[in-house]
Amino acid sequence: MDWYYYIAIGAILSQLLFLLQTYNNYRYAQAKYQKKRLWQALRAVLIVPCKGLDADFQNNITSFFNQDYKNYLLWFVVGDESDPAYSELTKLKNQLSHTSKAKDVQIFIAGKSQSCSQKIHNLLYCYERIGNDIEVLAFADSDACVRSDWLSHLVYPLRQPKNGVATGYRWFIPKKNNLATLALSAVNAKIVQLLGNTRFNQAWGGSMAICVDVFRRLGIDKIWSKALSDDLSLSTAVKKAGMKVAFVPACLVATYESTTWSKLFEFTRRQFLITRIYAPKTWWFGLCSSVYSVLGIWGAAALAIYAAKIQHPNLDLFVSVPVVFFVNQLGRAILRQRTAEKLLENERRAMRATCLADILGCWLWSLLLLFYIISSAFGRTIVWRNIRYKLLGPTEIIVLDPKT
């Protein structure tokens, strides 16, 4: 048997394994998302850092007031009183506090950060003010809209000591069906499909929770004091301690967004650059798998065309490789979209365009994803919420002047 037989068979088997992994994640989400989580024994504080008014800000914030959890405090935090989010939060607090199950609702002003990202500075400001009765720290982003049982599902895995942190993730739903926004949703969806009952999970700061004793034992407050990323630095510490990052399918949250190509480039480059600094193994895995995926279709297709041109006797084998790669990408796109339809059932109508775009353009989004990952290989400066940062390392950043 010629050497290229082994390469072709290995490539085909790898694609079947990738498809199987996505299917297992799909089954895991199906099995978990509809279960009732009535266990609410732990007293939790839900901390929501805010900066500016996100799309659907009022609906997002209202969803945090409407949590069906009997034992939680709801704290919002801004960096400055002049932030437009502050006045809107004050208004919503006055309107919604009396109907919320939250035992306490506060709006804090944290001041300007000096040694870490503004978001982390805001989170630590709240952490320093929790009482001895608080057992769980839950975090959410202001651009997320969550279901009423979100907090119950998020806290539930923490009853098991092996789970160091519980996390959901975001699913972008377009407020405008322009191509850049559809691309944002599709590229993000390719990340979501990796989450399941696996050791490859990473926490996402917009929907995560951790027990206070674990937070203190791992020294997360000290790690965060010089960090930019709240979630990746926390994930690294949890895994180093031998604990798991537990993905909670019911905590996949809707994020309503409309973007442009320039904003999409800034966002995706920032996400992958942060990953390169805080989780280099994950970044390299993403780069290598993206290169492999692109070459598997386009490189193998070029070889198949050449084989046809020279009338190679094993043309069928050469043709089968790009076909299997394409079918794998198509199958994974269908599975991740079916997962989102189940987990975000109320958003099905709004997701129709992104579903079609992801499935029909699965071959295109792999190219785009590779481009964004490669772009993050260069430089260490990012802009996040109009603040410019330079990442010197996982525990060393420089807060530069705000972007004008």
N, C-alpha and C positions, 0 to 999 in steps of 0.2 A: 504494500500500500504506500503510495507516494506521500511525501511530507505534508502537502497541502490538504490531504484528507483529514489529518489529525487537527490541523488548524481550523478547518471548516466545521468539523464535528464539535470541537471544543467551543467554537463561537456559537453554534446552534444550541448546544446544551446550556451555555451561560444565559442565553436569552430565555430559555424555558425556566431556568432557576429564578431569574429576575421576575418573570411573569408570575411564577408560583408565589414568590414573596409578596408581590402586590396583591395577589388573590387572598393570601393568608391575612394580610392587613385588612382587606375588605371584609373577610369573614369575622375578624376580631371586632371591627367597628359595628357590624351587623348584630353581633351577639351582645354588645355592651350598651349601645346608646339608648335603648328603650327601657332598660331596667330602672326600677324605682329605687331611689337612694333616700331612705327615710332616716338613716343614721345621722343624727345631728348633735352628737354629744359634745363635740369640741367647740369651745368658744373661739370664734374667729374674728379677725379684723380685716376688712376688705379695703385695701389702699389703692386709690385711683389717682395717679399723677396726671395733671392736665397742663397743657400749654397751647393757647390759642383755641379756636373753635373748629373742631373737625367736622367733616361731613356728617349730617344727621346727629349732631352733638346732643340735642335735647332727647332724642329717642334712645341714644346710647346710655346717657346718664340715667334716664328713667328706668332702664332695665336693671340697673344696679340697686335702685330703690325697691324694685319689685321682686327681690329674691325670696323664694319660699324656704327660708332658713331661719329657725327660731332663735338662734344664738349668735348673732353677728353684729359687729359695729361697722359703720360705713364712714370712711375717712377719705376726703378729697384733699389734694395738695397742689398748690401752684408755687411758682418761683417768686412772683411779684404780684402785688395787689392791682397793678395796672394791667395785668393780663386780662384780655376780654373774657376768658373762661371764668374768672373770679366772680364777676357780676352775674353771669348766667348761672353759675353754681349756686350763688346766694338765692337767686330767684327760684330755682328748682327745689332747693332745700325748703324754702318757705311753703312751696306748693305741695310737696310730696312727703315730707317727714311724718306727718300725722297718720298717713295710711301705710307707711313702710313697716316691715317687721324688724328693721334695724333698731337695736337698742340705743344707739347713739349715732348722730350724724354730725361730722365736723368738717370744716374747711380750713386748712392750714396754709400759712404763707411761709415758705421755707427759706427765702432769700437766695442770693446768687451763689452758685457753686464755684469752688476754687481748684479742687484737686481731682474731681471726678465728674462724670456727666451730670447735667442738670437733673435728669430723671432719677439717677441713683441718689443724688443729694436730697431730692424730695422724698424718696422712699426711706432713706436713713433718718431723715428728720421725723418722720412718723414713727419709725421703729423705736427711736429713743423715747417716745412718749407712750408706749404701750404699758398697760398695767400687768401685774403678776398673774392676773386671771386669764390673760390671752394665751391660747394654746396653738393657734394657727395663724400664720400670715398669708393672706391671699392677695394677689395682685392682678390688676386689670388695666388695660389701656383705654383711654377715652374715645378711641375710634372704633371700639368693639361694641356690638349689640349682642347681649347674651340672653338665653332663655331663662325662665323663672327658676328652674331647678339646677342651673349652672353651678352655683356654689355648693350645693349638696353633692353633686357628682364630683366636683373638684376636691372636696375635703375627704370623700369616702376612701380613696386608696391609701390615705395617710394613716389609717388604722393599722396597717401592716408595717412593721419596722423596716422591712427591706426596701420600701419605697421612700427614697429620700425627698423627692419632689414630685408633685402631680402637675400635669400640664395639658393644655389644649393647644390649639393653633388657630390661625386666621384663615378665612376663605374670602378672597376679594370678590365683591359683587359690584358690578359696574353701575354707577349712576348715569353714565353715558356710554353707549356702545360704540365708541370710536376704537380704532385698531390698537392704539397704545394701551388703552384700558383693558381690552380683551387679552392683549399680550401679558399684561401684569398678572391677570387672574390665571392664565394658562401656565406661566412660568412658576408662579407660587404653588399652583396645584401639583406640579411635578415634585415639589418638596413635601407636600402633604402626604403623597402616596407612600413615602418612606416610613411614616409613623405607624406604629402598631405595638404588638407585644414583643418588642425587640430591644437589644442593648444599644441600638444605634440612635435611639430617641435623644433629642435635645429639648430642653425646656424653652418655652416661649414666654417672655415677660408679660405679654398682654393677656395671659390666661394661665396663671400658675399659683400653686400654694405649697407651703412648706411648714412643718411643725416648728414652733419657736425653739424647742430644745435642740433640734437638729441644726437650725440656723445658727444658734450660739455655739454648739459643739464644733461645728465646721469653721467657725470664725468668719462667716459670710460678711458681717459688718466690717471687719478689717479688710477683707478682700475687696469689697465694694468701695471702700473709702478712696481707692486709687484706680478705679476701673471705669471703663466706658460702658461695657455691656453688663446688664444685670443678669440676663438669662444664661448666656454662655459661660460666664464666670461661675455662676451657681451650678450649672450642669457639670462643669469640670470638677468642682469641689465634691459634689455628690458622688460622682463616679470614682474619684480617687479614694473615697471612703468606703467603696465597695457596695454602695447602694444603687438603686435603679431610678431612672427617670421614667415615671409611669405616664403613658399617654392615655388620656381620657377622651374617647370619641365624642361623648355628649358635650364636651367643652370646646369643640370646634365652633368658632364664633364668626358671625358675619361682620365683615368690614366693608362699608360702602365707600367706593372711591371712584374718582374720575381723574385721569392723568394725561400727560403729554409724553412724547418720546424723550425729551430732555429730562423731565422729572423721573421717568421710568429708569433711565440710565443712572441718574444720581441715586435713586433708591436701591436698585439692585446692586450697583457697585458697592454702596455703603454696606449692605447686608453681607456680601461675600468678603469684603475687606475685613470687616469685624470678625467674621468666621476664620479668616486666614490668621489673624492675630491670636484669637482666643481658642480656636479649635482647629489647629493646622492639619491634623489627621483627617478631620471631616472635610476640610477644604480640598485637600489632595484627593480624597475619595471622590468628591464632586467633580473635580477637574478630570481625573482619569476616566471616570464613568461617562462623562460627557464626551470626551474625545473618542472613547470606545464606541459610544452610541452613534456619533456622527460618522466615524470611519466605517462602522458596520453597515451603514446604509450606502453612503456615497462612495467610499473607497471600494467596498465590495461590489457595488453596482458598476463602477468603472472597470474592475477586473472582469466582471461578467460580460460587459460589452466587448472588452478586448478578447476574451475567450471565444465569444461568438464570431468575432472578426477573423480569428485564426482557425476557427472550426475545431476547437479543442474537444477531444473525445469525452471529457467529463464536464461538459457545459452545464448539465443539470445541477451538478454540485455547486458550481460557481454561482448559478442563478439563485439557488435555494438560500444562500447566506443573506443577501440583502432583503429577500422576501421575508425570511424569518425575523430579521431585525425590524422591518417595517410592521409586520403583524404584531410583534411584541409591543412596539410603541403604541400602536392602535389599540391593542387589548388593554394596556395599562391606562391609557387615556379614558377608555370606556369604564373601567373599574373605578378610577378615582372620581369620575363624574357621577357614577351611580352611588358611590359612597357619600358624596356631598349632597345629592338629592335626598338621601335618607336622613342625614344628620341635620340638614337645614331645609326641612320639608316645606316650611312656610315661604321659602325664598325660591321655589322652583320656577315660577314665572320669570322672576328677575334674572335667573341663571341660564335661561334658554340660549341666549346668544353666546355666552361663554362656554357652555357645554358644546355647542356646535363648533365654535372656533377651536376649542381644545382638541376635539376628536378629528376634525377635518384637517387641522393644521399641525398635528402632532409632530410631523417631520420638520416643520419650520421652527417650532419652539425649542427643539433640541439644539438647533444652530444658534438661536438667540441666547439660550442659556449658556452655551459654551462661550460665546462672545462676552457675556457679562462676567463670567468667572475669570476669563483671561484678563479682562480690564481691571479686576480687583488685585491682580498680581503685582501691580505697580503703584507706588506711592503709599503714604500712611496718613494722609489728611482727608477728613470727611466733613460734611455739613449735616447736622442733625437738628431739626427744629430751629433752624436759623442760627445755630451756634456752631462755630468751627472748632474741630478738635484735631490734634495730631496724636496718633497712637504710637508711642515709643515701645510699648510692650503690653502684655496682659495686665500688669499692675502699675503701669506708668503712662499717663497721658498728659498732654498740655492743653489747657483750655485757652483757645485763641480768641480774638475779638469776634463778636457776633457778625454774621454775614449781613452785609447791607444790601 
